[in-house]
Amino acid sequence: MAYYKDLREHLRALEEKGKLIRITRRINKDTELHPLVRLQFRGLPEKERKAFLFENVVDSKGRHYDIPVAVAALAASTEVYAIGMMCRPEQITDRWVEAQTHPIQPEIVAGGPVHEEVHAGLGLLKHGGLSEFPIPISTPGFDCAPYFTSPYWVTKDPDTGIANVGTYRVQVKAPARTGIFFGRAAHLRTHWTKCRERGIPLQAAIVVGAAPNIGYVSVSNLPYEVSEYAYAGGIAGEPVQLVRCKTVDLEVPATAEIVVEGELSTGELEPEAPFGEALGLMGRRTLTPYFTITCITHRRNPIWQSFISQFPPSESSKIREIGRGNVCLKYVRDTLNIPQVMDVAVHESAGASQLSVIRLRKAAQEDVWRALEGLSTYFNTCKVFIAVDEDINPSDPGLVNWAIGTRIMPHRDIRILRNNLGSSLDHAYADPSGTVRSNTRPSDRPESSQLLINATLKWPYPPISLPKREFMEEALRIWREEDLPALELKEPWWGYSLGLWTAEEEADAALAVRGEYYKVGEALARGRQKLE
């Protein structure tokens, strides 16, 4: 089956699979839209979360928009994410491995639906600029403006010409001007710095609404040397078709809903924010570049796409949890050449950015530490890295905590790396006034650090203290026959050996379940010893 050619095909697929809710009543984009979708992230199990399509959108001044708004269409849940990848949830990692191993370069085409309407020059403001679109306020009561929350910024390295696609928030400041916030590790920042050194602005284009593969690669911290378009092609199994922009030297998806073209200032900064951020706190006002719009192109009847971000869990944290975990897995397993690495889980509850867990199979201790230290360098805005054994589900916080509680000795198994690479969105990394300093020189920034925890077994342990598998499976059969409440079993739900278990102990346990435990008692009596 061919991959989705645009956002519309993806929305149809979600609806066919019962994962899209259409809202036809009047919804205020400034006060009601994001709060309504937010409720499912605070009050529903993940498997029940869905995408939303708002078809009757107004603003606080009473204006009605004939443009619908799609929210949570990429990652309301793992199931929704899998629909976007055209696979089952358990196949997501394989799809990411294929995309990274076999990227497919994009192809330039003569034209596409994104150029059905073009507003540039005097026509840009005459048509309303950004005022044409129902851009929601994400955190009503705290945000200072509507923001693009699902923007795919396209820029190029001025030396190599390699394009980058990344997601960075966009504050609406005027019909033809926006803000941007990008972290120190952002690839766009590298492009911006190179242009600043040349004394020229950075040309950029913002894509809003595209096939889901574009959104997935945009947030996944992929390697700098290859364009995200190639990895998006790897997900689709075919090249992404691009068209040339009208006023900047960039290429964008031909079937995108909306593209905003322009230039980022490199000689001036202006205040930006507040905005509700993905770590669960409001991002404070700081100085950042501003974006001057030169052209807006869109389909005749476009759809505005928005992420739900802010406090985790959210669409933003789910999409980053899956994408970053799979990118980090390939880096540690292939680039660092540690094949014992099975999984890397980037925990959604910590904003999918502050806590990562590496699962390894029978790895030597030097390889465990090499994996921890290597990933801490690659994923340098993350603060906590934990290594666990293959029997620990790295995505299960309870099980990870159990491994920390039972498999480490702090003086031996914990290391702290000091640096000044902390995330500018992390309010633990701030000066005493609470200002997160994102645009300062490295020497002027507060000190930050990373915590590495080796929670793997250092020697054999006794078995897990749960009944053996055959007894738990029989219990499960009886449970179901009795029509007892549906179970969502968590690993581990049966016991298994961790190496410290003798043949005698195994035999004694077998006697016990056969009802012959008195024989065990008799044997124990023969082992009596007199006290001195």
N, C-alpha and C positions, 0 to 999 in steps of 0.2 A: 504494500500500500504506500502511495506517495505521501510524503510529509506535508503538513499543513502549509499552504502557501501564504496564509495571512492570519491575523487575529480572528477574523470572522469564522473561518473554518474551525479554528480551535474552539470558539464559543459554541458552535453547533455541536461539536463532539462532546463538550461538557454537558450540554443540554440533553443530548441523546443518552448519556450515561447517568442522568439524574443528578448532576453535580452543578447545575446552574439555577439560580433563583432570579426570576424576572420581577422587578418592582415597578408597577405601573402607576401607583398613586404619586401625587406631587411630593417631591422630596427636595428640601433646601440643601444645596451643596455646601453652604457655609456653616450650617448648624446640625444637620440631621444625617447626612449621607454616610460619612465615615463612622460616626457613633453607632449607626444601625448595624454596619458590618462588624464593628468592634465587639458587639455583644456576643457573637458566636465564638470569639477567641477567649472570652472570659467565662462563658457559660455552657459550652458544648464540648463533648469529647472530640478529639481531632477527627475521627472517622466520620463525624456528622457535619463537619464544616464544608461549605460550598462557595462557589463563585457567585457574585451578584452582578446583575445588569440593571441599571436604573434608566428608565425610559421616559421619565417625566420630571426633568430636573429644573429647578428654579434657584434664584439666589435671594439674599436677604433684602434686596431692593425690589423684588417682585418680578425680575426679568425671567422669562421662560426661554430655555435652550432647546433647540431641536436636535441636539447632539447627545446621545446616550453616554453613560459612564459605566465602564466595566471595572470591578474591584475584586481582588483575590482570585483572579482567573489563572494565575500561574502557580500559586502555592498555598491555597487555603488549607491544604493537607498534603500528606505524602501521596495519597491517591490522585488528587488533582494534579500534582507535579508529574506523576507517572503518565497521566493522560496527555500532558504536554510533551512528554518524551516519547509518546506512542509505545508504551511498554507497560508491563505489570510492575507494581512497586518493588518486587524482589529483583527485577531486572535493571533497575536504575543505575546501579554501579557498573554493570556490564556495558550499558549504553555510554556512560561517561568514559570508561576505559577505551572503548572503540573510538569515541570522538577525539580523545587526546592522542591515541596511538595512530589514528589515520585521519588527520584533519584534511578537509577539502577546500581548496582555495575558491573564493567567490568569483563570479563572472559579471562583467559589466554589460548591461543591456541598454537599448536606445531609449526606452521610456517605460513608464509604469503608472499604476493608479495613483500613487502618491503625488503625481504632478497634474492630476485632473484640475486642480485649482492652484494658481500661483499668485501670491500677493507680495509685491516688492516695490521699492521706490516709493512714489507718492501713494500708490495703491495700498501699501502696507497699513498705514494708519487710517486711511480712508475706509478700509474694510474692518478696522477695529483692532488690528494686531491681536494680542493675546485675549482681549475682551470677548472675542468670538467664542471662546471655549469655556465649558463648565468645569473649571479647575477647582477641586474641593479644598476646603480647609480641613487638615488632618486632625488637629487637636484643638477643637473649638474651646475658647476660653483661655488658651495659652499661646497658640500660634499667632504671629503678627500679620499673616497674609496667607492666601492660598499658595500651595507649593506643588510643583511637579514631583510626585514621589516615585514614579516609574519611568524616569527619563533615561534613555540610552544615549549618552554623550559620545559623539564620534569625533576624534581628533587624530592627527598624524604626527609621528616623530619627524621633525624637520630635517633630520639627517638621513634617515633610512626610508622615509615615506610609508612605513608600516602603520596601519590604522589601529587604533585602540577603541574599544567600545566599553564604556563603564557607566555605572549608575551612581550619580551624585545629585543630591537634592537641589531644587531650583526654586528660589523665592520669586514670586511675581511682584515686581516693583513698579512697573509701568507697562503700557501696551507694547512697548518695544524695548524693554529692559528687564533683566532678571539678575538675581544673584546666583551664586554657586558655592557649595562647600565641598572641598575634597581634602582628604587626609594626606599626611606626609608620604605615605606609601603608595598613593594613587599613581597609576601610569600617566594619567592626564597631567598630574603635577610635573612629571618629568618633561613632558611636551611643553608645558607652560614655562618652566624654568629655562629651557633651551631658547624659546622665543623671546623671553625677557632678556637673556644675554645678548640676543641679536638686536634688541630694540624694536621688535615688531609684535603686534598682537597675535594671539593664537586663534586661528580659524577653527570653528566648531559647528557642529550640527546636533540638534537634540531630536531623537526619534521618539515618538509617542505612539504606542500601539503597533505591534509587529507579531510575526509568528513567534510562538513561545521559545523556540531555541535561541532567539536573539536575547530575550530577557534572561534566560538561564546563564548564558555565557557572560552577560554584562555584569553580573554580581559575584562571579566565582573566583576572582584572584588568579587568573590564568597567567602563564609565563609571558614576559614582556616581548620576547623575540618573535612571537607568532600572533597575527591578528585574531581577535575573537571571532571575526567572520569565518575564519577557517575552521575553528572548533564548532561553530554553529552549523557549518556544512557537514562536519563529522557527525553531529547529532542527527541531522536530517538525512544523511546518506546521499546528499546531492549538493551542488554549489548554491550558495545564497546569491540570488540575483540582485544586483545593485544598479542604481542610476546615479548619474552625476548631479550634484547640487547645482542650484541656479546661480548663487552668488559667492560661494566658497569652493575651494579646491578639495572637495571631499565626496565620498560616495555613500549612499544610504540605501536601505532595503527598498526595492521597487514597489513592494506591496504594503509598505507602512501606511498607517492611518494619517499621521501628521508629522511633518519635519519642520523644525525651527532652525534657521541658519543665522550665523552671525560671527562676532568676534569677541573673545575674552580679553579684557584689559590686562596688560602686563606692566604698565607704568603707574597705575593707580589702584588703590583698594577702597572699598567702601563698606560700611557696617552691614551685616547680614544676621538674620535670626531675631528672636528665638524660634525654635522648632522642636517638636516632640521627637526625640531620637530613639534609635533601635535598642539602646542599652536600658531604656525605661526611664530616662530623665530628660528634662528639657535641655536642648542645646542652647547655650547662652550666646549673646550677641558678640561677634568678633569681626575683624576686618578681613575681607576676602575680595577676589576679583569680581567684576561685574560683566555681564554679557549684553552686548548691544546687538539687537536683532536687525538683520538686513533683508530677510525674506521668510515667509511662511508658505509652505505648500501642504496640500492635504487632499484626500479623496473628497468626492462631492458630498457624501454623507458620512463624515468620519465618526469614529468611536473614540472617546477619550478613555485612556487606561490609567488606572491608579493602583499603587500598592497600599495595603494596610501595613504600617510599620509601627513605630513607637514601642510601647511596653510589650515584652515577649510573654507568651507566644504571639506571633503575628505572621502575616504572609511573608514579610521581609525576613524574619528570623528563620522561617521554614525554608525559604528558597536559598538562603545563605548556608544554613545547616547542611543541606544536601549537596549543593554545589561545592562549597569549600571543603567539605569532608572528602569528596571524591578527588578533587584536585590535590589536596594534601596527601591522600593515599598514594597517588601515582608518584608524587615527588619523593616521598620517603621510601617507597618500595623500589622504584626504578632509578630515579636520579641518584639517590644515596646508596642504591644497590643493597637494600636490606629486604630480601624476599620473604623473610619470616613475618613481615608486617601483613596483617589480615584486613584490618579496618582502621580508619581514623574517623572518630565521631567528634564533630564540633557542636557543643551542646547548645541547643536552642534556648534553654532557660537562662543562659548567661549571655543572651543577645547574639548567639551564634558567632561570637568573636572573642570571647574572653577565656574559654575553657575548652581544651581539646584532649581527647583520650585516644591513645594508640593501642591497638590490640595486636599482640605478637604470638606466634606459634613457636615454642621451644627455642627461644632466642638466647644466645650467650649474653651475659651481662654487659659486655662491652658494646654489643649491638643495640641493646636496650638504651644505653646512654647515648649512643651515636644517633639513634632515632629521635630521642628527646631533644638533644642539642641541635640536630639538623633542622627539625621542624620548628624549633624556637627561632632559628635564624630566618627561615623561609616565611613563616607566618608571624612576623615580628611584632604585630600589634596585639597578639594574644598574650595573656599573662600567665595562665596555668596550663601545664602539660603533664599528663598522667599516662604512664605505661601500665598495661594490665596483661594478664595471660589470656590464652585462647578460650578459657572457660568463662570469662567475664564479658558480658555484653557491654560494649563500651558506650552504648546509648542509654543504658539504664542507670540513672543517678544512684539509686539505692544499692545496686550491685557494685558500682564503682566505689561508693563510700565504704561498703563492706570490705572490698579489697584493700582500700587504704587503711582501714581499721585493723586488718588482720595480717597484712603482708608487708608492712613497712616497719622499719625502725628509724625514727626521724634523723638521728645523727648520721646514719649510714645511707639512707635512701632518698634524701631531699637535698637539692642543690638550688641556690638562688643566683641568678645571673643579673648583674646590675648594668643598666644602660640608660639612654634617654630617648628610647624609641616608643614610649607609651602612646596609646591612642589619644588623639586630641578630643575625642568624644567621651573619654573616661574621666569622670569627675573625681576619681581617686588620684588622678594624675593632674594636679592643679596647684596653683600657688595659694597662699593663705586666704586671698580674697575670693577664691572660688573661680577665678578666671582660668580657663584652659588655654594655654598659650600655643596656638597652632602655627603661627607664622613667624616664630622667633628662630634665631640661629641655634644650632644644636648646643653650643656652649652655654646659652642662656636658659635652656629649658630645665624644668625640674628633673630630678633623677627618677627613673622608673626601674622596674625589675621584672623578672620572670621566674616563676616557681616551677621546678621540675621534680616530679614525684615518680619514683620507680616502685610501683605497687605490684611487681611480678614476684613470683615465688623464687626464693634464693636456694631452696632445698626442698625435698619432699615434705608434704603435710599429710595429716590424717584425712580420711574421706570427708566429703561434705555431709553434714548431719541431717540428711533427709532420707526417707525410705528409698531403697533401690528402685530402678526404673520399672521392673516387672510388677512390683507391688503398687506403684503409683498409677500405672496404666490400668491395672485391674480395678483400682479404686475409681478411676475416671469412667470406666465402663459402667460400674454400678451407679455412679453419680448420674450419668445420662439416662440409664434405665429408670431411675427414680424421678426423672423429669425435674431435677433440681435446677436452680438458676444457672443461666449460661455463664461459663467461666472465661476469663481472659488470663490464662496462665502465664506467669512470669518466670523467666529463667533465673535459677535452676528450679525445676519442680520435681526433680528426683536426685538422689544422692549418687556420687561417683568418687572414685579414688583419686587422690592427689599424690600417690606414691608411697606414703608411709602407712602400710597395711600389710600385715604378715599373713602367711598361709594359715597359721593357727587361728588368727582372728577371723579370717574368712570362713574357716571350718566351724568355729564356734557360732558364728552368726547363722550359718546354714542349719546347725542343730537347733537353734532357738526357734526359727520359723517352722520347723517340723515338730515343735512341741517337746523336743528332747533336751531342754535346757538344764535338767538335773544332771545330765552327763557333763555339762560344762561346769556345774558346781562341784561335781566329784573331782574333776581334773584340777580345779582351782584349790580344792582342799589339799591335794597332794603337793601343792606348792607352798604350804605354810612354812613360816620361818619363826624361830624363837627370838624374842627380844633379849638383848644382852642385859 
